[in-house]
């Protein structure tokens, strides 16, 4: 039975993309599949993590630019 589970667990770019586009879905999929489909769970989790990191960096960049522009004029 373990061989069948590993054959179906290919990871996949689309699961990572889904996790990146909708981070909460990526997190839920990671938590649901972490024991049964570890490669697919990892792809979804990494997608969600990348999305969250990009969002945080974006907000920091916007804050720094806003403070810089406010200080200039």
FIKOL-414023 format. One record per residue: x, y, z of N, C-alpha, C, O in turn. Coordinates in pm, whole numbers, padded with zeros to 5 digits, always signed. Each point is the difference from the previous one (the first is absolute). Example, Ala and Ser with C-alpha at 12.3 -4.5 7.8 and 13.67 -1.06 7.14 Angstrom:
+01319-00569+00780-00089+00119+00000+00090+00120+00000+00104-00002+00066/-00139+00107-00138+00082+00119+00006-00077+00109+00073+00051+00111+00017/
This chain:
+00083-00120+00000-00083+00120+00000+00087+00126+00000-00039+00101-00058/+00154-00107+00121+00087+00116+00008+00051+00040-00139+00017+00119-00027/+00008-00216-00060+00047+00031-00134-00105+00074-00081+00034+00088-00079/-00161-00123+00096-00106+00070-00071-00011+00145+00047-00024+00089-00081/+00041-00066+00210-00009+00136+00052+00114+00084-00054-00021+00117-00035/+00143-00173+00026+00114+00075-00050-00013+00026-00149+00046+00103-00048/-00107-00197-00028-00017+00020-00143-00094+00116-00029+00018+00070-00099/-00118-00049+00182-00095+00109-00019+00052+00133+00052-00053+00105-00036/+00154-00108+00120+00053+00121+00063+00117+00053-00082+00115-00031+00027/-00147+00111-00127+00103+00052-00089+00035+00146+00030+00084+00059-00068/-00146-00003+00167+00022+00141+00027-00082+00080-00098-00122-00015-00005/+00184+00096-00070-00069+00067-00109+00005+00151+00009-00023+00060+00105/+00053-00002-00219+00009+00145-00011-00136+00066+00023-00008+00107+00062/-00098-00170-00110-00133+00062+00012-00045+00012+00145-00067+00096+00036/+00103-00192+00047-00036+00011+00142+00078+00114+00065-00053+00071+00085/+00178-00055-00125+00079+00112+00050-00055+00133-00048-00003+00098+00075/-00041-00094-00201-00059+00121-00054-00130+00035+00072-00027+00116+00030/-00054-00218-00004-00124+00023+00075+00032+00054+00139-00066+00093+00047/+00166-00151+00019+00040+00047+00132+00052+00142-00003-00017+00076+00095/+00082-00041-00206+00054+00136-00013-00112+00100-00026+00002+00111+00053/-00099-00149-00134-00110+00092-00032-00097+00017+00117-00053+00108+00023/+00031-00216+00050-00092+00004+00114+00073-00064+00119-00013-00121+00022/+00089+00199+00053+00086-00056+00104-00074-00083+00106+00054-00099+00047/-00174+00138-00010-00072-00075+00103-00034-00140-00050+00001-00096+00077/-00030+00083-00207-00026-00132-00057+00128-00083+00000-00004-00119+00031/+00116+00181-00064+00128-00071+00005+00033-00050+00139+00050-00111+00017/-00078+00193+00083+00024-00041+00138-00090-00116+00041+00045-00096+00062/-00173+00105-00098-00094-00108+00033+00040-00130-00071+00000-00106+00062/+00035+00115-00190+00042-00120-00072+00127-00059+00061+00013-00122+00010/+00079+00208+00030+00122-00050+00065-00035-00077+00127+00052-00109+00023/-00138+00166+00059-00035-00065+00126-00077-00130-00022+00016-00095+00075/-00101+00092-00178-00080-00121-00026+00085-00111-00060-00017-00117+00035/+00109+00152-00126+00075-00100-00075+00139-00030+00054+00071-00082-00058/-00029+00145+00166+00140-00015+00044+00038-00144+00032+00117-00036-00014/-00210-00048+00057+00031-00140+00032-00027-00094-00117+00073-00097-00018/-00177+00126-00061-00037-00093-00107+00067+00031-00132+00036-00092-00074/-00017+00219+00042+00064+00041-00125+00106+00107+00031-00024+00118-00024/+00138-00157+00076+00097+00100+00045+00056+00089-00112+00025+00118+00025/-00005-00170-00145+00054+00083-00108-00101+00104-00045+00035+00116-00022/-00160-00157+00007-00104+00093-00039-00024+00103+00110-00020+00118-00028/+00022-00162+00152-00016+00092+00113+00113+00102+00003-00023+00118+00027/+00144-00163-00055+00114+00090-00001-00014+00105-00110+00031+00117+00022/-00077-00158-00140-00019+00094-00111-00103+00106+00037+00022+00119-00023/-00134-00161+00078-00105+00095+00038+00050+00092+00113-00027+00120-00002/+00098-00176+00098+00052+00079+00111+00104+00101-00044+00000+00114+00047/+00089-00154-00138+00101+00093-00050-00066+00112-00079+00040+00116+00010/-00141-00149-00089-00073+00104-00073-00062+00101+00094+00007+00120-00024/-00069-00168+00131-00061+00090+00099+00106+00085+00069-00020+00119+00022/+00132-00180+00012+00108+00073+00067+00058+00108-00090+00026+00112+00046/-00005-00144-00172+00052+00100-00095-00096+00117-00011+00042+00115-00001/-00170-00144-00007-00100+00105-00011+00002+00092+00122-00004+00123-00014/+00010-00181+00131+00002+00081+00122+00127+00086+00007-00007+00116+00040/+00121-00173-00078+00126+00076+00000-00008+00117-00098+00042+00111+00032/-00095-00136-00151-00013+00107-00100-00092+00110+00051+00029+00118-00019/-00139-00155+00082-00093+00100+00053+00066+00084+00109-00016+00122+00002/+00090-00185+00088+00067+00073+00107+00105+00096-00057+00008+00115+00042/+00072-00163-00137+00101+00085-00062-00067+00116-00073+00050+00113+00004/-00162-00138-00072-00073+00106-00069-00045+00108+00097+00018+00119-00027/-00077-00158+00140-00047+00099+00097+00115+00077+00062-00014+00120+00027/+00126-00184-00003+00118+00071+00053+00050+00101-00102+00033+00114+00035/-00027-00155-00162+00044+00090-00106-00093+00120-00012+00046+00113-00011/-00175-00137+00014-00096+00110-00010+00013+00093+00121-00008+00122-00016/+00028-00176+00135+00015+00083+00120+00126+00085-00009-00002+00118+00034/+00112-00178-00078+00126+00074-00011-00012+00110-00104+00045+00113+00023/-00105-00144-00137-00017+00102-00103-00095+00111+00048+00023+00117-00028/-00127-00155+00098-00094+00101+00052+00066+00092+00100-00021+00121-00003/+00100-00178+00093+00070+00083+00099+00104+00087-00069+00017+00116+00036/+00051-00171-00133+00101+00077-00073-00062+00116-00078+00052+00112+00000/-00163-00138-00067-00066+00107-00074-00059+00105+00093+00000+00119-00033/-00051-00161+00148-00055+00095+00097+00111+00088+00058-00023+00117+00027/+00140-00173-00008+00111+00077+00055+00055+00101-00102+00055+00103+00037/-00071-00136-00164+00052+00089-00104-00089+00121-00023+00046+00105-00045/-00171-00119+00075-00081+00116-00035-00123+00009+00077-00078+00093-00019/
